Amino acid sequence: MAMVNGSLTGKTVIVTGGGRGLGRAMAFGLAREGANVCIAAHIQDDILSVEEEVKELNYEGRFIALLADIRSPQACREIVNETISTFSSLFGLVNNAGLTFTYIAPHRYRRGYSEKFFELSDDVVQNVMDTNFVAADRMARLVTPHLIKQGDGRLVNVTTRIETMTKPGASPYGPSKAALENASEVWVKDLEDTGVTVNILNPGGAANTEGFEVSEDRAIASEAVGGMVEPYKMVAPICWLISDDAKNTTGMRYDASDWDESLPPEDEALRVGRPLGLTLKPLE
C-alpha cells in the first residue's frame, strides 16, 4: 500500500462497527499507520477477537475496543467520553456500523426474493434506521464540537452506491443510507470554514464480510453481483482521508473498489472521487 505523506501518529479515530468486516479492516489499517483507535461493536466475541489481535500486534495503549449498542444514546456518549479519557484527544469519526441485507432478508440470494417494503416488520425497519442513520447522526453530533474547537478533524460516513439505495427490495437499507448521504451533504455546508471535513467512503459493491453466516449464501451472492469487495480495499482510502493530506478535501465520495492502493493516494483521490450527495433527476 502506498503510504500517506502525513503520519497518522497521534490522531485519534473512533470506528463504529469495528469488530468485524469493513470496520475492523479500517481500524487496524489506521492503527498500523500510527493512529490511536477506538472501535465500538455490539458482539462480545468480536470484542474479544479484536483485543487478542491488538495484543498480538503490540497495539496496546493506542487501541481500545468497547462493547456498545450505538442505538443507545448513552452508549454513544460513553464511546466518545471513553475515547477522550483514554487518549486525551479526538480527531476523527468513521460511521461504519450498519445493518445490511443479511439482517433484513437472510438468504435472499438463495431464495431469489427480497421482502418488499410492505412485508417488513416494524422492528426490522426501526433497527435499521436507528443503526444506519440515527446512531451515525448522533455520533457525529457528539464528536463534531470537539473537532470544531480544535479547528481540525474528519467525519467519514459509509453509505452505499446510489443505485443500491433505490433498487427493488432495498428498503429499509437503501433509505437509511440515502438519509446518511443527504445528511453528509448538509454537514459539509454546516461545517464550512471550521476545518472539519465530511466525506463518504463506500466499498463500491457487496462486501465480503461475516454477515453471510452460510457459505452457500456468500457464493450465490458473489455470483449474483459479479464478485465481492474484500474489506482490505477500505484501508488505503480511509488512511488518506484521515491524513493531513486530505485536510482540504470535503464533500466527496469514494468507492474503495476503484482505488488502487499501489499508487499515490492523492492521485487516486483525484481519479476516484465524486461529489457526495443525492442528485435529483431533471425534468424531461
C-alpha positions as semicolon CSV with decimal commas, in nm:
position;residue;x (nm);y (nm);z (nm)
1;M;0,000;0,000;0,000
2;A;0,130;0,344;-0,091
3;M;0,174;0,528;0,238
4;V;0,017;0,863;0,311
5;N;0,261;1,151;0,328
6;G;0,132;1,277;0,661
7;S;0,175;1,040;0,952
8;L;-0,137;0,941;1,144
9;T;0,062;0,923;1,466
10;G;-0,125;1,099;1,746
11;K;-0,454;1,119;1,557
12;T;-0,739;0,955;1,748
13;V;-1,020;0,798;1,549
14;I;-1,345;0,628;1,650
15;V;-1,464;0,350;1,419
16;T;-1,815;0,221;1,480
17;G;-1,889;-0,135;1,379
18;G;-1,518;-0,203;1,417
19;G;-1,542;-0,558;1,545
20;R;-1,554;-0,725;1,205
21;G;-1,564;-0,672;0,831
22;L;-1,504;-0,327;0,684
23;G;-1,480;-0,152;1,021
24;R;-1,220;-0,391;1,157
25;A;-1,009;-0,364;0,844
26;M;-1,018;0,016;0,861
27;A;-0,948;0,025;1,234
28;F;-0,638;-0,192;1,215
29;G;-0,526;-0,013;0,899
30;L;-0,541;0,321;1,079
31;A;-0,356;0,175;1,379
32;R;-0,087;0,038;1,151
33;E;-0,028;0,392;1,026
34;G;0,013;0,515;1,384
35;A;-0,335;0,635;1,480
36;N;-0,498;0,586;1,819
37;V;-0,815;0,388;1,758
38;C;-1,136;0,320;1,948
39;I;-1,367;0,063;1,795
40;A;-1,723;0,008;1,909
41;A;-1,901;-0,322;1,847
42;H;-2,207;-0,492;1,991
43;I;-2,094;-0,857;1,978
44;Q;-1,884;-0,976;2,272
45;D;-1,693;-1,237;2,070
46;D;-1,588;-0,971;1,820
47;I;-1,454;-0,753;2,103
48;L;-1,254;-1,043;2,244
49;S;-1,115;-1,125;1,899
50;V;-1,012;-0,763;1,843
51;E;-0,844;-0,745;2,183
52;E;-0,649;-1,060;2,104
53;E;-0,525;-0,915;1,775
54;V;-0,435;-0,589;1,948
55;K;-0,209;-0,783;2,184
56;E;-0,053;-0,983;1,900
57;L;0,031;-0,662;1,711
58;N;0,152;-0,476;2,020
59;Y;-0,106;-0,203;1,973
60;E;-0,192;-0,194;2,343
61;G;-0,201;0,161;2,473
62;R;-0,331;0,306;2,150
63;F;-0,622;0,077;2,060
64;I;-0,935;0,018;2,269
65;A;-1,238;-0,195;2,194
66;L;-1,572;-0,106;2,354
67;L;-1,880;-0,325;2,376
68;A;-2,164;-0,091;2,286
69;D;-2,502;-0,080;2,118
70;I;-2,491;0,250;1,933
71;R;-2,871;0,260;1,912
72;S;-2,847;0,376;2,275
73;P;-2,780;0,749;2,323
74;Q;-2,599;0,674;2,649
75;A;-2,375;0,418;2,480
76;C;-2,276;0,676;2,217
77;R;-2,188;0,930;2,485
78;E;-1,979;0,670;2,666
79;I;-1,787;0,583;2,348
80;V;-1,689;0,946;2,294
81;N;-1,611;1,010;2,660
82;E;-1,403;0,692;2,697
83;T;-1,207;0,774;2,383
84;I;-1,119;1,123;2,501
85;S;-1,044;0,999;2,852
86;T;-0,808;0,732;2,720
87;F;-0,623;0,927;2,453
88;S;-0,677;1,290;2,562
89;S;-0,767;1,374;2,204
90;L;-1,017;1,313;1,925
91;F;-0,958;1,375;1,557
92;G;-1,197;1,166;1,353
93;L;-1,510;0,953;1,335
94;V;-1,578;0,673;1,089
95;N;-1,951;0,599;1,086
96;N;-1,927;0,243;0,961
97;A;-2,174;0,044;1,176
98;G;-2,473;-0,077;0,983
99;L;-2,736;-0,344;0,944
100;T;-2,740;-0,478;0,590
101;F;-2,941;-0,710;0,369
102;T;-2,805;-1,010;0,557
103;Y;-3,006;-0,884;0,856
104;I;-3,310;-0,759;0,667
105;A;-3,354;-1,057;0,433
106;P;-3,132;-1,353;0,526
107;H;-3,066;-1,596;0,241
108;R;-3,219;-1,350;-0,010
109;Y;-2,988;-1,463;-0,288
110;R;-3,055;-1,832;-0,225
111;R;-3,430;-1,770;-0,220
112;G;-3,417;-1,536;-0,516
113;Y;-3,651;-1,299;-0,335
114;S;-3,620;-0,987;-0,120
115;E;-3,901;-0,867;0,100
116;K;-4,089;-0,566;-0,031
117;F;-4,120;-0,266;0,199
118;F;-4,478;-0,355;0,294
119;E;-4,374;-0,702;0,407
120;L;-4,122;-0,581;0,666
121;S;-4,182;-0,572;1,041
122;D;-4,168;-0,255;1,249
123;D;-3,872;-0,395;1,442
124;V;-3,663;-0,453;1,130
125;V;-3,732;-0,106;0,992
126;Q;-3,669;0,065;1,325
127;N;-3,348;-0,124;1,397
128;V;-3,204;-0,049;1,053
129;M;-3,291;0,321;1,063
130;D;-3,167;0,356;1,423
131;T;-2,835;0,185;1,346
132;N;-2,759;0,310;0,997
133;F;-2,876;0,669;1,027
134;V;-2,990;0,784;1,372
135;A;-2,683;0,646;1,553
136;A;-2,446;0,782;1,289
137;D;-2,607;1,125;1,316
138;R;-2,587;1,108;1,696
139;M;-2,220;1,008;1,695
140;A;-2,139;1,294;1,461
141;R;-2,325;1,543;1,682
142;L;-2,129;1,424;1,985
143;V;-1,790;1,428;1,812
144;T;-1,815;1,741;1,599
145;P;-1,799;2,008;1,876
146;H;-1,459;1,869;1,983
147;L;-1,333;1,888;1,624
148;I;-1,462;2,242;1,572
149;K;-1,294;2,355;1,894
150;Q;-0,954;2,240;1,768
151;G;-1,019;2,367;1,416
152;D;-0,941;2,033;1,251
153;G;-1,098;1,691;1,218
154;R;-1,255;1,428;0,997
155;L;-1,603;1,280;0,960
156;V;-1,622;0,982;0,726
157;N;-1,953;0,809;0,657
158;V;-2,002;0,471;0,495
159;T;-2,315;0,471;0,278
160;T;-2,361;0,267;-0,041
161;R;-2,388;0,305;-0,416
162;I;-2,671;0,533;-0,531
163;E;-2,824;0,254;-0,740
164;T;-2,833;0,026;-0,435
165;M;-3,035;0,283;-0,242
166;T;-3,328;0,263;-0,483
167;K;-3,330;-0,090;-0,626
168;P;-3,633;-0,316;-0,568
169;G;-3,636;-0,474;-0,225
170;A;-3,376;-0,231;-0,088
171;S;-3,588;-0,093;0,195
172;P;-3,509;-0,001;0,466
173;Y;-3,135;-0,037;0,397
174;G;-3,141;0,190;0,091
175;P;-3,345;0,467;0,254
176;S;-3,127;0,456;0,568
177;K;-2,813;0,505;0,360
178;A;-2,981;0,771;0,147
179;A;-3,059;0,960;0,469
180;L;-2,692;0,945;0,572
181;E;-2,583;1,050;0,223
182;N;-2,815;1,350;0,235
183;A;-2,708;1,435;0,590
184;S;-2,345;1,431;0,479
185;E;-2,425;1,695;0,219
186;V;-2,585;1,912;0,488
187;W;-2,292;1,860;0,726
188;V;-2,047;1,980;0,462
189;K;-2,235;2,309;0,441
190;D;-2,280;2,341;0,818
191;L;-1,907;2,286;0,876
192;E;-1,778;2,527;0,613
193;D;-1,471;2,719;0,735
194;T;-1,440;2,511;1,055
195;G;-1,152;2,290;0,941
196;V;-1,372;1,981;0,981
197;T;-1,418;1,774;0,666
198;V;-1,701;1,539;0,571
199;N;-1,654;1,265;0,315
200;I;-1,805;0,931;0,220
201;L;-1,619;0,605;0,169
202;N;-1,801;0,302;0,032
203;P;-1,681;-0,045;-0,057
204;G;-1,817;0,009;-0,407
205;G;-2,009;-0,318;-0,415
206;A;-2,128;-0,602;-0,196
207;A;-1,869;-0,652;0,077
208;N;-1,734;-0,996;0,165
209;T;-1,799;-0,983;0,538
210;E;-1,914;-1,210;0,819
211;G;-2,275;-1,110;0,758
212;F;-2,305;-1,418;0,539
213;E;-2,347;-1,688;0,803
214;V;-2,377;-1,966;0,544
215;S;-2,100;-2,014;0,288
216;E;-2,357;-2,107;0,023
217;D;-2,520;-1,765;0,060
218;R;-2,183;-1,594;0,015
219;A;-2,107;-1,792;-0,301
220;I;-2,450;-1,727;-0,452
221;A;-2,433;-1,357;-0,363
222;S;-2,085;-1,323;-0,512
223;E;-2,200;-1,477;-0,839
224;A;-2,515;-1,264;-0,845
225;V;-2,329;-0,934;-0,807
226;G;-2,024;-1,024;-1,015
227;G;-1,777;-1,060;-0,728
228;M;-1,748;-0,912;-0,382
229;V;-1,528;-0,639;-0,237
230;E;-1,275;-0,750;0,023
231;P;-1,258;-0,538;0,342
232;Y;-0,887;-0,458;0,295
233;K;-0,983;-0,235;0,000
234;M;-1,110;0,023;0,251
235;V;-0,772;0,066;0,419
236;A;-0,577;0,282;0,173
237;P;-0,856;0,538;0,115
238;I;-0,951;0,569;0,484
239;C;-0,588;0,628;0,582
240;W;-0,564;0,902;0,322
241;L;-0,895;1,062;0,426
242;I;-0,782;1,083;0,789
243;S;-0,437;1,215;0,699
244;D;-0,325;1,579;0,682
245;D;-0,300;1,538;0,304
246;A;-0,680;1,534;0,291
247;K;-0,735;1,841;0,511
248;N;-0,875;2,041;0,219
249;T;-1,090;1,760;0,083
250;T;-1,455;1,771;0,182
251;G;-1,788;1,684;0,023
252;M;-1,653;1,388;-0,172
253;R;-1,743;1,018;-0,204
254;Y;-1,507;0,736;-0,289
255;D;-1,568;0,376;-0,390
256;A;-1,289;0,166;-0,242
257;S;-1,323;-0,099;-0,513
258;D;-1,192;0,154;-0,767
259;W;-0,894;0,264;-0,552
260;D;-0,552;0,128;-0,650
261;E;-0,361;0,108;-0,321
262;S;-0,027;0,068;-0,503
263;L;-0,046;0,421;-0,645
264;P;-0,002;0,758;-0,470
265;P;-0,321;0,820;-0,269
266;E;-0,353;1,183;-0,377
267;D;-0,363;1,068;-0,740
268;E;-0,620;0,801;-0,664
269;A;-0,836;1,051;-0,474
270;L;-0,849;1,272;-0,780
271;R;-0,924;0,981;-1,010
272;V;-1,185;0,803;-0,797
273;G;-1,357;1,088;-0,611
274;R;-1,700;1,220;-0,697
275;P;-1,909;1,487;-0,518
276;L;-2,125;1,328;-0,249
277;G;-2,498;1,377;-0,218
278;L;-2,816;1,273;-0,393
279;T;-2,874;1,414;-0,738
280;L;-3,239;1,460;-0,836
281;K;-3,331;1,363;-1,188
282;P;-3,406;1,669;-1,406
283;L;-3,750;1,710;-1,560
284;E;-3,761;1,587;-1,917
